[in-house]
Each structure stands twice: as C-alpha cells, then as structure tokens.
Amino acid sequence: MPKRQIVTAFLFAFFIAAPMAHAAVAGRVLEVRGKALAWPKGDVTAKPLVLTVGADVPEGAIIRTAEGATVRLVMQDKSLLNLGPSTELRLTRYRVAAKEKKRSVGVRLMAGRLWARVTSVFGGDRNFAVQTENAVAGVRGTEFVVDVDKDGATHVTVLSGAVEVGVLGTETMTLLSALQRSVVSAGGRMNNDAISAQQARALASSLGANELDSQGAADRLDSAAASGSEQAAPADSVEDAPAPVDELEDATKLPVDLDPATGETRVQGTIEVRP
C-alpha cells in the first residue's frame, strides 16, 4: 500500500475502532453561552440533555449548539474544544492514558465550527484526528478550527504547529505548517494556499481562542470536580433541540509552530467543511 494511502487509512482508523465497553468521560463543560444539547449515547432519536457548566460529556456523545450559542469543553487530556454556533459534533473516540502519556482521539464534525487546542504532551504521531464529510486532519499538539457549511468543502488552516490533511477515500494528503491552508472540495479536490498573520489573529479572536488557556481550564475543571460536578438537565422535548444546520458562516484559518522546550509541534488551524 502506498505511503499516502497508509497515512489516510491510519487517520480513518480512529473512527472505526471496536465499540467501547462503557462510555468513559471524555471531558467536561467549561462554559455555555446560549442553548446546547447533548445525546450522551449518540442516539439523536432519544431525549437530549441540556448542557450546563460542569456537566460531564462521555465518549460517543453528540453535541449540538443552537444558533448564536457556543460551548467550551476541557477534555481529559487537558485539550480544549470550542464549539461555535449551529454546530454538531460527535466525540467518536476519546481514550486517554495519562500515566502512559498515550492518547487515541477521533472527533467527527457534522456541521458548524470547531476550534481546538490540542495538548502535545502525549507521545505518538497524529493521535488526535478530526474528520468531516470529505476530509480528515491528524494532529499531535495543535490549535485549529473546523468549519462545515452547505457547499461541502473542507478548509484546514494551520496557525501554529502542523496538521496533516487527507482526502477521504483517496491517497491525496498534505502536511500544513504555520499560516498554510488546505481546501478540500465536496468532490475531493484539494487546493493549498497561505493566509496572513492578521487573518490568523482575527480568526482566533473571533472564536475566543486568545482567552483560552489549557492549564487554567484544567484548574477550573479540578475546582468544579471538588465541589461536585453539575449534571446536564433533560431538555423539555426533542423538539427543543437546535435544528440541523442548513447554512454556516465561512471561516478563515490558523498557524503552526515548534515548541522550543519539547521539540514537538503545536498546531493552530482551521478546518472548514462545506457539506
């Protein structure tokens, strides 16, 4: 099998792992603005729960934000996920072995925008993957944003670190570094270009990325745990759930850098999908 095909298959494997024996806690809600719902078992035909600050979110859960709403999660590996308005995301796989410093994460973005700051303390390559309808991005330690809109194109922009982007079902892949962007059309065509530092700063600012700090979030999580975590409240009805997204805003993308202390890459980037 050609190397590129092996890499793409490796990234895709995050999403076809054997079913989990139990739903481990993947992370906890750090902040909610507006209305956000969750289906802990990933079954959207079941009654959803209204997310509240401090609520645990299990592996396999589907989260959906309403128009104008946002949610921030701090994960077990101290990575941060920020879901934008009208976003739908599934935590397909979130396995962390802190003592062994091992991680296997697969996140599926169906609609909307996802910003993530992925910690780089875990060994191995591309142990954190984000998949959209037509692309998959593998990272180690990075910051990036993923957008999905009605056109079906996926845009990946790196702010710091490095992101490997592959087109699903093909051997096409590319490695992006700081201030580089890859656009994968609905038909699987990939085009690469660059963005300015000003564009990167504007995107990070629009998503609140400049306010986020991994250790600060982890401290807040520990504090919440000590006082007893809040549980997500049941929604009044399934009809209260935010409707699936028909149309989403365009998004610009972010950069990649090298951690001088560890020599590991840390990625900030954006993935934009147009279904």
NORJO-V618988 format. One record per backbone hydrogen bond with DSSP energy under -0.5 kcal/mol. NH is the residue of the N-H (numbers start at 1). CO is the residue of the C=O. Records with the same first field share a line. If there is no record, write none. Layout:
NH: CO ; CO
This chain:
6: 2
7: 3
8: 4
9: 5
10: 6
11: 7
12: 8
13: 9
14: 11
15: 12
16: 13
24: 22
26: 57
27: 57
28: 74
29: 55
30: 72
31: 72
33: 70
37: 64
38: 49
39: 62
40: 38
42: 39
44: 42
46: 43
49: 38
50: 233
51: 36 ; 49
54: 29
55: 52
57: 27
59: 24
60: 91
61: 58
62: 39
63: 89
64: 37
65: 87
66: 35
69: 66
70: 33
71: 83
72: 31
73: 81
74: 28
75: 73 ; 79
76: 26
78: 75
80: 117
81: 73
82: 115
83: 71 ; 81
84: 113
86: 66
87: 84
88: 111
89: 63
90: 108
91: 61
92: 90
93: 106
95: 104
97: 102
98: 96
101: 97 ; 98
102: 97
104: 95
105: 127
106: 93
107: 129
108: 90
109: 107 ; 131
110: 88 ; 108
111: 88
112: 148
114: 146
115: 82
116: 144
117: 80
118: 116 ; 142
119: 117
123: 101
128: 139
129: 105
130: 137
131: 107
132: 135
136: 166
137: 130
138: 164
139: 128
142: 118 ; 266
143: 160 ; 267
144: 116 ; 268
145: 269
146: 114
147: 271
148: 112
149: 273
152: 149
154: 184
155: 272
156: 182
157: 155 ; 270
158: 180
159: 255 ; 268
160: 255 ; 268
163: 176
164: 138
165: 163 ; 174
166: 136
167: 172
168: 134 ; 166
170: 167
174: 165
176: 163 ; 174
179: 158
180: 177
181: 193
182: 156
183: 191
184: 154 ; 182
185: 183 ; 189
188: 185
191: 183
193: 181
195: 179
200: 196
201: 197
202: 198
203: 199
204: 200
205: 201
206: 202
207: 203
208: 205
209: 204
210: 204
211: 208
212: 208 ; 209
217: 213
218: 214
219: 215
220: 216
221: 217
222: 218
223: 219
224: 220
225: 221
226: 222
227: 223
228: 224 ; 225
233: 50
235: 48
240: 237
241: 238
254: 157
255: 159
256: 159 ; 160
257: 266
259: 257 ; 264
260: 258
263: 259
266: 257
267: 141
268: 160 ; 255
270: 157
271: 145
272: 155 ; 270
273: 147 ; 271
275: 149 ; 273
